[in-house]
Amino acid sequence: MADWAPVLVGVVLFVLLSPGLLFQLPGHYRPVDFGGMKTNGKSIAVHTVIFFAIFAVLIMALHLHIYTG
């Protein structure tokens, strides 16, 4: 049985936390921009830290598992 939780959580978080898709922290003109579809190096770094923190909490701390088959 394969554990698909890390894969599914990673894909969903990657899509939702892509800088500029839903929000960008820090933004180009404001501290938070919504739906700008533009990015910079600082926002990539911030979104990477946010991604890792949420991923670690969901997978390691809450022991999230999705088994198939």
C-alpha atoms as one frame of an Amber mdcrd trajectory, in Angstrom:
protein
   0.000   0.000   0.000   1.394   3.341  -1.034   1.087   6.464   1.087  -0.064
   9.237  -1.264  -0.459  11.977   1.347   2.955  13.622   0.773   2.394  13.673
  -2.985  -1.147  15.043  -2.885  -0.460  17.576  -0.140   2.686  18.715  -1.948
   0.890  19.215  -5.262  -2.035  21.083  -3.710   0.222  23.336  -1.645   2.503
  23.965  -4.623  -0.426  25.141  -6.734  -2.056  27.210  -3.991   1.174  28.771
  -2.739   2.664  29.650  -6.119   3.700  33.297  -5.712   1.296  35.551  -7.570
  -1.466  33.001  -8.152  -3.675  33.714  -5.132  -1.457  36.092  -3.207   2.127
  37.274  -3.076   3.933  38.020   0.157   5.807  40.465  -0.069   4.214  42.048
  -3.113   5.693  44.459  -5.638   3.846  47.545  -4.424   2.257  46.496  -1.117
   3.146  44.061   1.645   0.563  41.613   0.213  -0.620  41.559  -3.417  -3.587
  39.454  -4.517  -3.744  37.821  -7.949  -0.902  39.810  -9.480   0.670  36.891
 -11.418   4.098  38.519 -10.984   6.831  37.396  -8.621  10.235  38.318  -7.256
  13.008  36.567  -5.363  11.854  37.613  -1.915   8.346  36.311  -2.457   9.692
  32.991  -3.753  11.746  32.601  -0.577   8.815  33.523   1.680   6.427  31.160
  -0.106   9.016  28.360   0.123   9.206  28.768   3.906   5.392  28.863   4.155
   5.149  25.726   1.964   7.664  23.830   4.095   5.995  24.862   7.360   2.493
  23.805   6.281   3.787  20.609   4.640   5.761  19.639   7.749   2.799  20.246
  10.050   0.381  18.256   7.885   2.646  15.304   7.128   4.910  14.972  10.170
   3.066  16.526  13.085  -0.489  15.448  12.222   0.603  12.114  10.670  -1.598
  12.594   7.615  -1.815   9.422   5.491  -3.746   8.562   2.334  -3.491   4.908
   1.338  -4.616   3.357  -1.918  -5.477  -0.060  -2.946
